[in-house]
């Protein structure tokens, strides 16, 4: 257990610890932006298809 704590302390003191945290934060932000973009595009596409369907007189049933 002592060696694990020593390894953890060395990791945090070295430059690898902060760099790994920065990469994790950047990855999380990129994922959030991608999800927001995909949601927006999906909503806009759904609205567009609904409008085209209504313009063509598709509607419900047939």
Secondary structure, DSSP 4 states (H G I P E B T S, - for coil): -HHHHHHHHHHHHSHHHHHHHHHHHHHHHHHHHHHHHHHHHHHHHHHHHHHHHHHTT--S--
